[in-house]
Amino acid sequence: MADTNTLLKADLQDAKKPVTETKGKGLSQTEADALLKQYGYNEITENKAHPLLNFLSKFWGLTAWMLEFIVVLSIFLHNLSDAYVVGGLLV
């Protein structure tokens, strides 16, 4: 079985080889076009959330739950003015 250090050095030499051979040359236009066709543009696609889901996410969390509880409690206690004010704060 081969020594681990020998394998690591060999892999490192293989990894450096293409870099030193093409240093200063860059890619030709045909190579660049082929790589662009194979891998696509170097960009990150942005996933935008649906506006309705974004709106509904505002009602999820500890603070929103406390305000929702206050609204329900205010309605139960027939204190509608408080329920309207806290409901306005919730939205």
C-alpha positions as CSV (number, residue, x, y, z in Angstrom):
1,M,0.0,0.0,0.0
2,A,1.3,3.5,-0.9
3,D,2.3,6.0,1.7
4,T,-0.3,8.6,2.4
5,N,2.1,11.5,2.1
6,T,3.2,10.3,-1.3
7,L,-0.4,10.1,-2.5
8,L,-1.1,13.6,-1.1
9,K,2.0,15.0,-2.8
10,A,1.1,13.4,-6.1
11,D,-2.5,14.7,-5.9
12,L,-1.2,18.2,-5.2
13,Q,1.2,18.0,-8.1
14,D,-1.7,16.9,-10.4
15,A,-3.8,19.7,-9.1
16,K,-1.1,22.4,-9.8
17,K,-0.3,21.1,-13.2
18,P,-3.2,22.6,-15.3
19,V,-2.8,26.0,-13.5
20,T,0.8,26.4,-14.3
21,E,0.4,25.2,-17.9
22,T,-2.3,27.8,-18.7
23,K,-1.0,30.7,-16.6
24,G,-1.3,33.9,-18.4
25,K,-3.1,32.4,-21.4
26,G,-6.7,32.4,-20.2
27,L,-9.5,30.6,-22.0
28,S,-10.2,30.9,-25.7
29,Q,-13.6,32.1,-26.8
30,T,-14.6,28.6,-27.9
31,E,-13.6,27.1,-24.5
32,A,-15.5,29.9,-22.7
33,D,-18.6,29.2,-24.8
34,A,-18.4,25.5,-24.2
35,L,-18.1,26.0,-20.4
36,L,-20.9,28.5,-20.5
37,K,-23.1,26.1,-22.3
38,Q,-22.2,23.2,-19.9
39,Y,-22.4,25.1,-16.6
40,G,-24.5,28.2,-17.4
41,Y,-23.9,31.7,-16.1
42,N,-22.1,32.3,-12.8
43,E,-25.1,33.6,-10.9
44,I,-27.3,32.8,-8.0
45,T,-31.0,32.6,-8.7
46,E,-33.2,34.5,-6.3
47,N,-36.2,32.7,-5.0
48,K,-38.9,35.2,-4.3
49,A,-41.7,34.2,-1.9
50,H,-45.3,34.6,-2.8
51,P,-46.7,37.9,-1.5
52,L,-49.6,36.1,0.3
53,L,-47.1,33.8,2.1
54,N,-45.0,36.9,3.0
55,F,-48.1,38.6,4.5
56,L,-49.2,35.5,6.4
57,S,-45.7,35.0,7.9
58,K,-46.2,38.3,9.8
59,F,-48.7,36.5,11.9
60,W,-46.3,33.7,13.0
61,G,-44.2,34.3,16.1
62,L,-44.4,34.9,19.8
63,T,-45.3,38.6,19.6
64,A,-48.0,38.0,17.0
65,W,-49.5,35.2,19.1
66,M,-49.7,37.5,22.1
67,L,-51.4,40.2,20.1
68,E,-53.8,37.6,18.6
69,F,-54.6,36.4,22.1
70,I,-55.3,39.9,23.2
71,V,-57.7,40.4,20.3
72,V,-59.6,37.2,21.1
73,L,-59.7,38.1,24.8
74,S,-60.9,41.6,24.1
75,I,-63.7,40.3,21.9
76,F,-64.6,37.8,24.5
77,L,-64.8,40.5,27.2
78,H,-66.8,42.7,24.8
79,N,-64.1,45.4,24.8
80,L,-64.2,45.9,21.0
81,S,-62.2,49.2,21.0
82,D,-59.2,47.4,22.4
83,A,-59.7,44.6,19.9
84,Y,-59.7,47.0,17.0
85,V,-56.6,48.9,18.3
86,V,-54.6,45.7,18.9
87,G,-55.8,44.2,15.6
88,G,-54.5,47.3,13.8
89,L,-51.2,46.8,15.5
90,L,-51.1,43.2,14.4
91,V,-51.5,44.1,10.8
